[in-house]
Every structure is written in C-alpha cells, then in structure tokens.
Amino acid sequence: MFNFSAAQNYNFFGLEFQFDKIAFTLGNFSVYWYGIIIALGFGLALVYGMKNAKRFGIDPDRMIDVVIVGLLGAIICARGYYLLFDGVPLSNFGTFKDKMAYIFGIHNGGIAIYGGVIGAFVLGGLTAKIRKVKVLDMFDLAALGFLIGQSVGRWGNFVNQEVYGKPTGSEWFGIGGDTIGAELVHPLFLYESLWCLTIFLILNKVSKKRAFSGQIFLLYIILYSFGRFWFEGMRNTDFILMFGKLSISQLVAVGLVVAGIVLYVILTNRLKIREEDYESQFGNMYDDQTILDAGYELLGCNWDDSDDAVTAAYEALKVKYTALIPEEEEEAVSDKKVKKLLKQDAPQVDEEGNIEISDEELALRAKLKLSEIDEAYDYIMNNRRLCAEETALFEANKDKKEEDEQDDN
C-alpha cells in the first residue's frame, strides 16, 4: 500500500505551488525524489558511457567494473566531504544514534560534488589500472558522464530546497519555500545545472577530435571549477565553512583551475614534441601509405573493413598477447627491459626447430607486441578520422557550391 506525505510550499520564479520531496512510501520504506533524480542522472550518464566507450578505445564490459567502484567511491567521498566542510557539526546532535542517523541520512540531501569527483576518479582510476583500462581515456569518458549526472542531479537540490544563494532582491526572480524562507534567493542549483549542460555540449563536440588522452578530463576540471568558484561566491556564508574571505570550495576550485591549466599545457607540449619526432622519422604521419599498410597487416585487417571490425581485431590481439604475460611476471616486464630486448637478435631455435625462450623473454616480447598493436590501432583510427573529416568537408563544399549555382540561376 502506498502512502504519501504532506507537500511543501515552493516559490520558483514567481510560480507558487506545492511539491512533496517523498515520491511515495511502501510500508515503512520511503522513496525520495532526490534519490530518483540522482539515479536518473547516473543512468543517463551510464547509457552515454556504454554508447561511446569504443569511441574512446574502452571495452564496455571492463568499463562497468570501473563505474561500479567509482560510484561507490563517489557516494562515500561526496558525503564525507559534505560532512567535513558544509554539514551541521556532529556536536549539535546529542545521542550517538542521532549522529549516525545524520551521517547516513543521505536521502535528505547533503553531498558535495568535489568529494564525489575525488572519490570517483581516485578509486575508479585504481580499478582501471587493475582491469587494464587506459586511465586517461576512461577519465575523458567519465568526465562527460559526470557532466550529465551533475546537470540532472542538481534538480534533486530543488526538491530538497538546498544549494541556494543570497537574496536576489527581486519580487519574482529566485526561489523560496518552507525551508528557504519567503524571501527569494539565487537558485544556485539551477545555475550549476545549466553550466554543466553547457560544458557537456562543448566537450562532447571536442571529444570527437581529441588531441590527446586526458584532454576532456582536464577541460572538465578547468571549466567546471571556474564556474563553481563564482557560484560559491553567491552562497550565504552562514551555511558554509570559510577560510578568510573565500569558502573551502572556492579555494579547491582555484587550485583545480591552476593545476588543470598547468597539466593541459604540459600534455599539449608533449604531444607537439611526439608529433615532431614522428614526422622527423617517417614524414607526414597521415600520408605515409607504407606505415598505414603495415598497421593493417599487423592487426589482420583491410582498409575497407568497418571501424567496429578494426576495433574487434585490435581487442582480440590485445587479449591474445596479454594472456602471455602471467600476473607474477607483470612487475618484471619493465619498459627498460623491453627496450633492451629490441637490441637483441630473434629468439634462439634448436636443431628441431623449436624456439628456445624463457618465460620472462616471452612476456617481454608479448609486451613489445602489445605496444606495436596500440600504435598501429591509434594510427589507423586517426587516419580514418581525418579521412572522414576531409570527406565531410568536401561534401559540404560540394553542396554549398550546388546551392550557390541554383541561386544564381
């Protein structure tokens, strides 16, 4: 049997209405709109991630493992960050039971996005390393998922009448209600929701022409933190922890913007150096047909195969050669030893034609082959992307020329 509780009063940009933050109760169990909205944001982010995983070179099945651990880290750290910097002091609660009820009362609101980001990316990153998922590529995809989740999830703050700012001084602009008060204040949850949506639209477009792994993640950190700094400046300082004239979240935002810009410049410069070194050895990396043919041959594909077929061949080879590196040999298979192996001759062959090779050398040669496979796959996909862009540009110019000719006639 469903039971519904009394609704709360809201004033949203001059529109006055009632809304219940509890969607429904089933016996003693209550389902809150806050949780439903957060779950909706997570679900949409997961759908986006599954649909675009291969575009980022990520195995969707392994991605799920990273997402599950990252989600747990996000929830724990988001709540912990809130309790530490933004929540009500535990000393305000008398009994141990009341304190525990407040700590775990996440359904009433009270999570901090910075804590969620830290928890998700730290634990998710560790899981990605364990599951052999490229960490920076996973971070790029996760950043876009976070923006979807944040844009939707912030409306949970509307239901709970939280994350609001100082009075607007207007008779209609702002939000008010039973929890907030009669005076209209800045709806910071709305500002942040729209800001996250804007960043997502921009970075989703940029992600289709990524210059390097980690680019989208760093742009997310920079742009989101830039907006968060200004939103925090509009909050009522009575409800947040301050350090001088700035809140803790503003200080974190400044640090993240600076760190993000520095890392972005470093990675961009490294990319330029790699491209210059590559071109000095092989010439134009996208016009050298010999290198492209060698890449297709290594993967066992043809130029007319689909992107999915090339990706499937690449993933199959990765599985094949990864299986040749036992877990106990992983630490011994260092990049230094692989470079040393490059200077050696081919493996020794006995009188019966059998290859004489140790387990360590077999693991080293497997890692070398994995490196070659990665380079070939990246090279082929970059070439295909550029060809697709050139074809699209040619078709667009052709259509425009035909339209101009029709207008002239």
N, C-alpha and C positions, 0 to 999 in steps of 0.2 A: 504494500500500500504506500502511495506517495503522499508526503506531507510537505507543504510549502509554508515558509515563514513570512513574517511581515516585511513589506518592501521599505526601502529607504528613499528619501527625497533627494532629487538632483536638480541642479540648475546648470544647464550646459549651453552656453552662448545664448542665453535668454529663453531657452526651452525648458520649462519646468515639468518634471514627470517623476514617477516612482519606479524603482527597479530593485529587485531582490538579488543580493550577491550570492545567495544559495539557489542553485538551479533546481534542485529537488532533494528530498531525503527519502531513503528507503530503510524503514525501521529506525535504527539509531545512527545510520550512516548517511552523512550529508555530502552531496556533490556540489562543489562551489564553481561558479562561473570563472573564477580566477584560474582554477586548475584546468577547466575545459579550454580556456583561451590559450594558456601556456602549452597544453597538449596539442592544440590545433597548430600553433606556431612551430612546434617541434616536428609535427607530422608533415607540414608543408616543406620544411627545411630538409627532412629526410627524403621526401619524394624528389626534390630538386637534386639532392646529392646522388641518389640512385640513377637518375636520368642522365646526369652529367659526369659520372665517375670516370667513364672510359675516355672522355674528352681531356681529363686531367691525368690519364695514364694510370688509373687506380682500379684495382679489382674490387667490384661492388661487394662481394662476399667478405673480403678482408676489411673493407671499409665499415661494414656493420659492426665488427668486433671493436674497431676504434671508436665508433659512435657510442656504443653501449658504455664503454669505460669512460669516455669523455663526458657523457651525460651524467653519470654518477659523480664524477669529479666536479662538474659544473654546479650541480644541485648542492653538494656539500659545501663547496667553497663559496658559492653565492650567498648561502645562508650564513656561513661563518663570517664573511666579510661584512654583511649587514649587521650582525650582532655585535661585531667588534667596533665598527665605525659609525653606524647610523641607528642602531636599535636602542630600545629602552634599557638602561642599566639593570643588570640582574639583581642589584641590591634593592630595587624597588619592589621585588617580589618577596613575600615573606617566607613561604614554605618551599622545601625542595621540590615538591610536586608542582607548585605553581611555576617555578623556574624551568623545570623540564617541559611543562606544557607550553611555555612561551618559546623555548628554544626550538621545539619540534612543531610549533604551530604555524607551519609554512603556508597552510591554506588561508590564513588571514592576511597574507601578503608579507613582504619583507625579505626580498632577495636583492643582492647587489650585482649588477651586470659585470663589473670589473672582477669580482670574485669568481663569477661564473666563467668568464673568459680565461682567467688564470688557471682555474681547475680543469677546464675542458682541454686547453691546449697543452698543459703540462702532462696530465695523465693520458690524454689522447695521443700526445707525441711519443710517450714512452711505449704505449701499446702499438703505435705504428712501427716503431723500431723493432719490437718483438715480432710483429706479424709481417715484417719486411715490406711495409708500405712506405713509399717515398714521403718523408715527413713534410717537406716544404710544399709538395703538391697537395698533400692532404690538408695542410693548413690553408692553402689557397681556396680549396673547395669548402672547407669548414667555415671560412670567413664569410663566404656568400650565404651559407646556411644560417650562420649566426644572424646576419642582417635580416633574413626572412623571419626568423624566430623573434628577434627583437622588435621588428616592425609590427608584428601581430601581437606578440606577448605583452607589449606595453599597454594594450587595451584592458588587460587584467587590472592594471592600476586604476583605470577609470571606474571599474566595477567596485573596487575597494576604496575608492576616493582617497588615493595616495599619489605621491610623486607630483606635487603641485608647488607653485612658487608664491611669490609675493603678490599682494593685491594689485589688480590692474587699474583700479580707479574708474572703471567703466561700469555702466549700468547693464550692459549686455555681453561684453567681451570677457570670457573667462569661464571658470567652473566654480560651483558652490554646492553645498549639500549638508546633510546632517553631520557628517564627520568633519568636513572642511569648515563649515560656517556659512552664514548668509552672504558675507562679502565675497565677491567674485575674485578669484586668484588666477594666475597663469597656469594653464593646463600643460605642465612640462611633459607629461606622458605623451600628449598629442604631438608636441614639437619634436620629441625624440623619435616617435614612431614615423613621422613624415621624413625626418632627417635620415633614418636608417633605410627607408624605402628609396629615397633619392640616391644614397650611396650604392645601394644594391643595383639599381638600374644602370648607374655609371660603371660599376666594377664588373657587372655581368657582361657588359659590352667589351670592356677592356680585356676580360679573361679570354675572349676568343682570339686575342692577338697577344698573349702573354709574352713578354720579352725574356723572362727568367722565372724559375720556380721560386715562390715566396713573394712575388711582386704583389699579388692581390691581397695577401695577408698583411703585408706592410702598409699598403694603401688603406686597408680597412682600419688598422690601428691608428694611422695618422688622421684620417678623415673623421672617424667616429670620435676619437679623443678630442679633436679640435672642437666639434660641436658640443660634446659633453662638458667641456670647460665652460662654455657660455651658458649652457642650461643650468649648471650647478651654481653659477653666479646669480641666477634669478631665484634660487630657493630661499626659503625662510631659514635663517641661520639658527633659529631656536631648536630646529629638529635635526641638525647635522653637526658632526664633530669638526671643529675649526682648528687650523694651525695658523695663527696670526690672522690675516685678512682673507686667507684662502681656505677652502674646505679641503679635507684629505683627498676627496675625489678630484678636485681641481689640481692638486699637486701631482697626483698619479697621472692625470691627463697630460700635464705639461711634460712630465718625464717620458711618457709613451710617445708623444709627438716628436720630441727631440731624438729619442732612441730610434724611432721609426724612420725619420729622415736620414739619420747617420747611416743606418743599415741599408737603406734604399740606395744611397749614393755609393756605398762600398760595393754592393752587389752589382749595381749598374756599371761601375768601373771595371769590375772583374769580368763582366760579360764582354765589354769592349776589348779588353786585353785578350780574352779567349778567341774572339772573332778575328782580331788582328793576327794572332799566332796561327790560327787555322788557315786564313787566307794567304798568309806568307808561305805556307807549306803546300796548299792544294789549290790556290787561286780562289775564284768565286765559289763559295760552298753550295750554291744553289744551281750552278750551271755545269758543274763537272759531272757529266753523264757517267764517266767511268766509276766514280765513287758511288753514285746512286745505284748503278747496276750491281756493284759489289754488295751493297746493302741488301738489295732484294734477294740476291743469291744466298747471302748468309741467313736470311730469315726464311728462305724457301718459298718466296712469293714472286708475283709478277706485277708489273706496273699497272695492269688493268684490273687487279684484284681490288675489292672494296676496302674501305678503311677498317671495317669490322673484321674482315678476313686477315688483314695485315696484323691487327691488334691480337687476334686469336693465335696467329702463328708466333708472334712475339711472346705472348704469355705462356704458350706451350713450351717454347725453348727455355724460358726462364725457369719453369717448373723442372724441366729435364736437368739443367745444369745445376740448379740449386740443390737438387737431390744428391748431387755428387759431393756436396760439402757437408760432412757429418757435423752435428752440433758441437761435438768435442773438438773439431778442427777449426771452428769459425774464428776463434781468437788467434790461432796460429797463422791463419791466412791473411796476413797483413799486406797493405798496398806496397810496402817496401820489398817484401819477398816476391810479389808479382812482378815488379819492375826488374828485379834481379833475374827472374825466370826468363824475361824477354831476351836477355843477353845469352841465354843458353841455347844449345842445339836441341833438336827434336828428341823425344824420349828414345832410349836405347831399345833395340829389337834383338831378341835372342835368335839362335840358329833355326828355331821352329817358327819364327815369325811373330812370336808373342811379344807384346810391349812390356818392357821392364820399367815399372813406375811405382813409386811409393804412394801411400795414401795421402801424404802431405802434398806431394807434387801433383797428384790427381786433383786435389782440392784447389791448389793454386791455379792449375790450368783451367779448371771449371770457372773460377772467379774471373780469370782473364777473358774467357769466352763470354761470361755474363756482361762484362764491361763492353766488349765489342758489340754484343747484341743491343745493349742500351743505346750506344752511339748510333748504330745503324737504324734503329727504330726512330729515334729522335730526328735523325737526318731525313729519313723518308717522310715522316709526318710533317716536318717543317716544309719540305719541298712541296708536298701535296697542298698544304695550307696556302702557300704562296701562289701556286698554280691556280687554285680555286679563286683566290682574290683577284688575280690577273684576269681570269675568265669572266668573273662577275663585273669587273671594271670595263672590260671590252664590250660585254653585252649591254651594260648601262649606257656606254657612249654610243653604241650602235642604235639603241632605242631612242636616245635623245636626238641623234642625227636624223632618224626617220621622222620623229615628231617635228623637228625644225623644217624638214623638207615639205611635210604636209602643211605646215603653217604658211610656208612661202607660196605653196600652190593655192 
